[in-house]
Amino acid sequence: MRRLAILILSLLLASVVLFALLRLLPGDPANALLGVGATAQQIAAAKAQVGSDLPLTEQFVRFVSSLARFDLGTSFVSQAPVGAEILDRLTVTIPITLLSFALAIVLAVPLGIVAAVKADRWYGGVISVVSQLGIAIPVFWVGILLVTAFAINIRLFPSGGFPRHGWADPLGALRSLTLPVLTIGIVMASSLLRYVRSATQDVLGSDYLRTARALGSGYTEALLRHGVRNGVVPIISILGIELASTFLGAVVVEKVFALPGLGSMLLLGISQRDYPNVQGVLFVSTLLVLLIGFVADLVQRLVDPRLRDRAVGSP
C-alpha cells in the first residue's frame, strides 16, 4: 500500500511537471490551427478552441480532471482522440520493448555469469571488454550499423517501415521489428551484463556459498541452490530499470527505423505544437515507467522474504 501511494504521488507530480514544462515553451498551441496571415478574430477563435486563452490554473484543472477520466484529449491537428492513437501506436512500441528486453536477458544473464565465474580466463575478460564497448556505443549508431550490414549489404531485413496492415501480416511485422529489436537488445544486454557479473561475483565470495561447499555440495550445486536466489534479488531492481530504459530506447530507435510508434507520434506532436499529443505520449510513457518500477519492487519482495518482514515491521 505504501508503494502504491508513492506511485500515485509520483504520477501526480509528473503530471504537474509535464503541464508546467509544456506551458513554458515559447509560442501558443493555437498556432497549430492557424495559417499564415491569420486575422485577429481567427487567432482568438483558435485560442478559445484549444483553451490557451484560459488562466493557467483553469487549464491545469481541466488537464488533471481529464486524466482522472482517462481522457487524453483530442489532437489539435487531426481532431482524432489521442488515447485511441496512442493505443494503436503501442502495438508497435510494446512488442519492440518486450522482445528487446527478452533478448537482452537471454544474452546478458549467461554471459554475465560466465564473465564472473571465468574471470581468470581470457574469454571472461573478452566478455567484459565487449560489454564496455556496447555501453559506449550510441544506440542509434548500432542501428545504422545493423541497417548497413543486414538491410543494405545482405538485404535480409527491411531497413525501416512497418506493414500497412500491421499485425495482420505477422511475418512482415516481425521482419520489420528484427533490426530495431537487435539494436536495443544488444545495447541493453551490454549494460545488464555488467550488473549480472557484479552480482555473481558477490555471490561467489559469500560466506554461505563457502559453507555450502564445506558441507559437501559441489560448486555448481551450491551456486544454483544458494547463489542464484540471493544473487537475483539485486538484479530484479536492475531489471526494472533496464526494462524502463528499453521502453524509452524503443521510442528513440523508432525514429531511426521509421516505425509508427510512440516516438514518431511524439516528434510529430512537438513539431506541430500539438499539446494533447505531446501530453498524452509523455504521460503514458511516464505511467508505464512508474508501473515497471512498482512491479519490480513487488517482485523483489516476493523473492526475498527479508524485505517482506522489514515491510511489515517484523523483528
C-alpha positions in Angstrom: 0.0 0.0 0.0 2.9 2.3 0.7 4.5 1.7 -2.7 1.1 2.2 -4.3 0.7 5.5 -2.6 4.2 6.5 -3.7 3.3 5.5 -7.3 0.1 7.7 -7.3 2.0 10.6 -5.8 4.8 10.3 -8.3 2.3 10.3 -11.1 0.6 13.4 -9.8 4.0 15.2 -9.5 4.9 14.1 -13.1 1.6 15.5 -14.3 2.4 18.9 -12.7 5.9 19.0 -14.2 4.6 17.9 -17.6 2.0 20.6 -17.6 4.4 23.3 -16.5 7.2 22.5 -18.9 4.9 22.4 -21.9 3.5 25.8 -21.0 7.0 27.3 -20.6 7.7 26.6 -24.3 7.6 29.7 -26.5 4.6 30.3 -28.7 0.9 29.3 -28.5 -0.6 25.9 -29.2 -3.3 27.7 -31.1 -0.7 28.3 -33.9 -1.2 24.6 -34.9 -4.7 25.6 -36.2 -3.7 28.8 -37.9 -2.2 29.5 -41.3 0.0 32.3 -42.5 -1.8 35.7 -42.3 -4.5 34.8 -39.8 -6.7 37.6 -38.6 -7.1 38.7 -35.0 -10.6 37.1 -35.0 -9.2 33.8 -36.2 -6.4 33.8 -33.6 -8.9 34.5 -30.9 -11.2 31.7 -32.1 -8.2 29.3 -32.3 -7.2 30.1 -28.7 -10.7 29.6 -27.5 -10.8 26.2 -29.3 -7.6 24.9 -27.7 -8.2 26.6 -24.3 -5.0 28.6 -24.3 -6.9 31.8 -23.6 -7.9 30.5 -20.1 -5.9 31.2 -16.9 -3.2 28.6 -16.2 -5.0 27.4 -13.1 -8.1 26.6 -15.0 -6.1 24.9 -17.8 -4.4 22.7 -15.2 -7.7 21.8 -13.5 -9.1 20.7 -16.9 -5.9 18.8 -17.6 -5.9 16.8 -14.3 -9.7 16.2 -14.5 -9.3 14.8 -18.0 -6.5 12.5 -16.8 -8.7 11.3 -13.9 -11.3 10.2 -16.5 -8.6 8.6 -18.6 -9.3 11.1 -21.3 -6.2 12.3 -23.1 -8.0 14.8 -25.2 -8.3 15.4 -28.9 -5.5 16.3 -31.3 -5.4 19.9 -32.3 -4.3 19.0 -35.8 -6.0 15.7 -36.8 -9.0 16.1 -34.4 -8.6 12.4 -33.6 -8.8 11.0 -30.0 -5.3 11.0 -28.5 -5.9 7.9 -26.4 -7.0 5.8 -29.4 -4.0 6.9 -31.4 -1.6 6.0 -28.5 -3.2 2.6 -28.1 -2.7 2.0 -31.9 0.9 3.0 -31.7 1.6 0.9 -28.6 1.1 -2.1 -30.8 4.5 -1.3 -32.3 6.3 0.2 -29.2 5.3 -2.6 -26.7 6.4 -5.5 -28.9 9.8 -3.8 -29.6 10.2 -3.2 -25.9 9.4 -6.7 -24.7 11.3 -8.5 -27.5 14.3 -6.3 -26.9 14.2 -6.9 -23.2 13.9 -10.7 -23.6 16.8 -10.7 -26.0 18.9 -8.6 -23.5 18.2 -11.1 -20.7 19.0 -14.1 -22.9 22.3 -12.5 -23.8 23.3 -10.9 -20.5 22.5 -13.5 -17.9 24.5 -16.4 -19.1 27.4 -14.2 -20.4 27.4 -12.2 -17.2 27.7 -15.4 -15.1 30.5 -16.8 -17.4 32.3 -13.4 -17.1 32.2 -13.7 -13.3 32.9 -17.4 -12.9 35.7 -17.4 -15.5 37.1 -14.0 -14.8 40.6 -15.5 -14.7 40.2 -16.9 -18.3 40.8 -14.9 -21.4 37.2 -15.3 -22.7 35.9 -13.9 -19.4 37.9 -10.8 -19.9 36.8 -10.6 -23.5 33.2 -10.6 -22.5 33.7 -7.8 -20.0 35.6 -5.7 -22.6 32.9 -6.2 -25.2 30.2 -5.2 -22.8 32.0 -2.0 -22.0 32.2 -1.3 -25.8 28.5 -2.0 -26.1 27.7 0.6 -23.4 29.9 3.2 -25.0 28.3 2.9 -28.5 25.2 5.1 -29.0 22.1 3.1 -29.7 21.2 4.9 -33.0 24.7 4.1 -34.3 24.2 0.4 -33.6 21.0 0.7 -35.6 22.8 2.3 -38.5 25.5 -0.4 -38.5 22.9 -3.1 -38.5 21.0 -1.5 -41.3 24.2 -1.2 -43.3 25.0 -4.9 -42.7 21.7 -6.6 -42.9 19.5 -4.3 -45.0 21.8 -2.7 -47.5 24.6 -5.3 -48.0 22.8 -8.6 -47.4 19.3 -7.3 -47.9 18.0 -9.8 -45.4 15.7 -7.4 -43.4 13.9 -4.2 -44.3 15.8 -1.0 -43.4 12.6 0.6 -41.9 8.9 1.0 -42.1 6.1 -1.3 -40.9 3.5 -3.3 -42.8 0.4 -1.2 -43.8 -1.9 -3.8 -42.3 0.2 -4.1 -39.1 0.0 -7.3 -37.2 -2.5 -8.7 -39.7 0.7 -9.6 -41.5 2.7 -11.1 -38.6 5.6 -12.3 -40.6 6.1 -8.9 -42.2 5.7 -7.2 -38.8 8.3 -9.4 -37.2 10.8 -8.9 -40.1 10.3 -5.1 -39.7 11.0 -5.3 -36.0 14.0 -7.6 -36.2 16.7 -4.9 -36.7 15.2 -2.5 -34.1 14.9 -5.3 -31.6 18.6 -6.3 -32.2 19.7 -2.7 -31.9 18.1 -2.2 -28.5 18.7 -5.7 -27.2 22.4 -5.5 -27.9 22.8 -2.2 -26.1 20.7 -3.2 -23.2 22.4 -6.5 -22.8 25.8 -4.8 -22.6 24.5 -2.7 -19.7 22.7 -5.6 -17.9 25.7 -7.9 -18.3 27.8 -5.7 -16.0 25.2 -5.9 -13.2 24.9 -9.7 -13.6 28.6 -10.1 -13.5 28.9 -7.9 -10.4 26.1 -9.8 -8.6 27.6 -13.1 -9.4 31.0 -12.1 -8.1 29.3 -11.0 -4.8 27.7 -14.5 -4.6 31.0 -16.3 -5.4 32.7 -14.5 -2.5 29.9 -15.0 0.0 30.2 -17.0 3.3 27.0 -19.1 2.7 28.4 -20.4 -0.6 31.7 -21.4 1.1 29.7 -23.0 3.9 27.5 -25.0 1.4 30.6 -26.3 -0.3 32.3 -27.2 3.0 29.2 -29.2 3.9 29.7 -31.4 0.8 27.8 -29.5 -2.0 29.5 -29.3 -5.4 30.4 -26.0 -6.9 27.6 -26.0 -9.4 25.1 -27.3 -7.0 25.9 -24.7 -4.3 25.8 -21.9 -6.9 22.4 -23.0 -8.2 20.7 -23.8 -4.9 22.1 -21.0 -2.8 23.7 -18.4 -5.0 21.1 -17.8 -7.7 18.3 -16.8 -5.3 20.5 -14.4 -3.3 22.1 -13.0 -6.5 18.8 -12.4 -8.2 17.4 -10.0 -5.6 19.5 -7.0 -6.6 19.2 -8.0 -10.2 15.4 -7.6 -10.1 15.6 -3.9 -9.3 18.1 -3.5 -12.1 15.8 -5.4 -14.5 13.1 -2.9 -13.7 15.4 0.0 -14.6 16.6 -1.8 -17.7 13.0 -2.5 -18.9 12.1 1.1 -18.4 15.3 2.1 -20.3 14.4 -0.4 -23.1 10.9 1.2 -23.4 12.5 4.7 -23.7 15.1 3.4 -26.1 12.4 2.0 -28.3 10.8 5.4 -28.5 14.2 6.8 -29.8 15.0 3.9 -32.2 11.6 4.1 -33.8 12.7 7.3 -35.4 15.8 5.6 -36.9 13.7 2.8 -38.4 10.7 5.0 -39.4 8.3 2.9 -37.3 4.8 4.2 -36.4 5.2 4.0 -32.7 5.1 6.5 -29.8 8.4 8.0 -30.8 7.2 9.3 -34.2 3.9 10.4 -32.6 5.9 12.4 -30.0 8.2 14.1 -32.5 5.3 15.0 -34.8 3.4 16.4 -31.9 6.3 18.6 -30.9 6.9 19.9 -34.4 3.2 20.7 -34.8 2.9 22.1 -31.2 0.0 19.6 -30.8 -0.2 19.8 -27.0 -2.7 16.9 -26.5 -0.5 14.5 -28.5 2.7 15.5 -26.6 1.0 15.4 -23.2 -0.6 12.1 -24.0 2.6 10.4 -25.1 4.7 11.7 -22.3 2.0 10.9 -19.7 1.6 7.3 -20.9 5.4 6.9 -21.1 5.8 8.2 -17.5 2.9 5.9 -16.3 4.5 2.8 -17.9 7.9 3.6 -16.4 6.4 4.1 -12.9 4.4 0.9 -13.2 7.5 -1.0 -14.2 9.3 0.2 -11.1 6.3 -0.6 -9.0 6.1 -4.2 -10.3 9.8 -4.7 -9.9 9.6 -3.7 -6.3 6.8 -6.1 -5.6 8.6 -9.0 -7.3 11.7 -8.2 -5.3 9.6 -8.6 -2.1 8.1 -11.8 -3.3 11.6 -13.3 -4.0 13.3 -12.1 -0.8 11.3 -12.8 2.5 13.6 -10.4 4.4 12.1 -7.5 2.5 8.6 -8.6 3.3 9.4 -8.9 7.0 11.0 -5.5 7.0 7.9 -4.0 5.3 5.5 -5.4 7.9 7.8 -4.4 10.8 8.8 -7.9 11.9 11.9 -8.3 14.2 
